[in-house]
Amino acid sequence: MAFDMISAGMAVKYCVEATAGTRPTSGYTVIPGVKSIPEFGGEPNTVQTTTLAAEKFHTYTMGLQDPGGSIGLTVNDRTDFRTAWTALMTAFEGLTGNKQVWFEFAYPPASGLESFYFTGIPSDLSFGGAEVDEVLENTAYIVPTGEPVWAAASA
């Protein structure tokens, strides 16, 4: 019997390549305080392929998918998150030799599902706003720079 899963236990992680062009399989650092991960990938573009022989309907083929630009992670704006994001920014700013930062959206370990990986550029934080009697939140942005892959969860 299959059971529906919940998001409890998910993690967002990052790791810098040890070898340029090779996705790390271990050594990822968890970014604490993430509350929400947006959809990534979106609906594929469609390209019309209708010929003059068509009499009623257009025909299409699948085009490219657009992740929609930057990925905005909703986070609790707290000190451990800020410390982790600062470390991520420092790692990114120190990249040399065409190395990249990989991000991992990891499902709960018991799920048995593969992780979702992509390379990206983290953005400096801005002011996340504030409301009376509410948890301080922020949005941490990552700009994807490569095609995502599904692979075994990092060690």
N, C-alpha and C positions, 0 to 999 in steps of 0.2 A: 504494500500500500504506500502510495506517495503522500507526503505531507507538504503543505505549503510552508515556505520559509519566511522568516521575518528578518529584518535588517540588524537585529541585535548581534553584536560581536563583529560587525564589519570594521574595517580599518582603511585609512588612507595613509600610504607610505611613500617614501622617496629614497632613491639611491643614485649616486654618481657612478658612471661607468669607470671600471678599472682599465678597460681596453676600449678605445674609441670604436663605436659601432657595434658593441656587444652588450646586450641586455644583461645586467647583473641578475643572478638567481638567488643571492643571499646578501645580507648586510643592509637591508632596508630599514629606515628609521620611521617610526609611527609619528604622524602629525596628530597630536591630541586635540580634543575639543570639537572635532568635526561633527556637525549635526545633520548635514544634508549634502548629498552628492547629486548634481543634476544629471539628466539624461545626456548621454554622449553618443554621437553618431548620427542621430536624426534620420529623417526620412530620405531615402535616396532620390536624387534628381531623376526625372524621366526625360528621355529624349525622343521626340516624335519621329517615327520611321514610316509614316503613312505613304503609300505609293498612289499613283493615279488610278490604279485598279480598284482601290477601296471605294465602296459605295455607301456605307453607313457609318462606320466608326474609324477613328484614328487608331493607329497602332503605335506602341512604344517599346523602347528598350531601357534597361536600367542604366542610369548615369552614375556620377560620383555622389558619395555621401558628404554632407557638410556638417562638421561638428558644431558649427554656429559660432566660431571664434573662440573667445576665452571661456573656460570652464570656471564657474563661480561656486566655491565651496562655502556653505554657510557654517560659521563656527561660533562657539562661545568665546568671546574675546577676553581671555584670561591669561595669566602670566605664563603658564606652561605652554599654551599655544603660541604666544608671542616669542618665547624662547626658541621653540622648535622652528617657527617660521623664519626667525632671524638666522638660525643655523642653516636652514635651507637656502636663504638668500646669500649667505656667505659662501656656501658650497658652490652655488651657481655662479657667483661673481668670480670665483677662483678657478673656473674651468679652464683647462689648457688642452692643447693637442686634439682639438675637435671632439672632445668628450661631451656627453650630454647628461642631463638629469632624467632618470626614469621615474614615473609615478605608477603606483600600484593601487588599484581598488580591490581590496581583498575581502572575500566573503567569509562568513564565520567558518572556522576550521572544520567543524562537524558537517558542514553542508556538502563537502566533497566536490564543490565547484571550482573551476579554474579561476585565477585572478585576471583582471583586466589591466593591461599595461600600456603606457604610451610615454613618449618623450615630450618634454614641455619646458616652457620658460615661466618661472614664478614671477609674480608682480609684487612690487612694494605694497604694503598695506596702506589703506587710507582710513579715515574716520568712519566707523560703522554706524554712527547715529546713536541715539539714546531716547528712551521713553520712561515715564514715571512708572516705578514698580515693575520693571522688566529686566530680564537678563541682558547684559551687554553682549551684542552680537557683532560680527563683522563678516565680510565676504572676502575670501582669499582667492585670487584669480590665478589660473594657470593657462597659458596659451599653448595648445598642442602644436608640436612641430613635426610629428611623424604619424604614420598610420598605427592605430592601436592593434594589439595582439592579445589573444587569450592564451594563457600558459599556466603551468603548475604554480601554485602559491609559493612565494619566496620562503626560504628557510630562516 
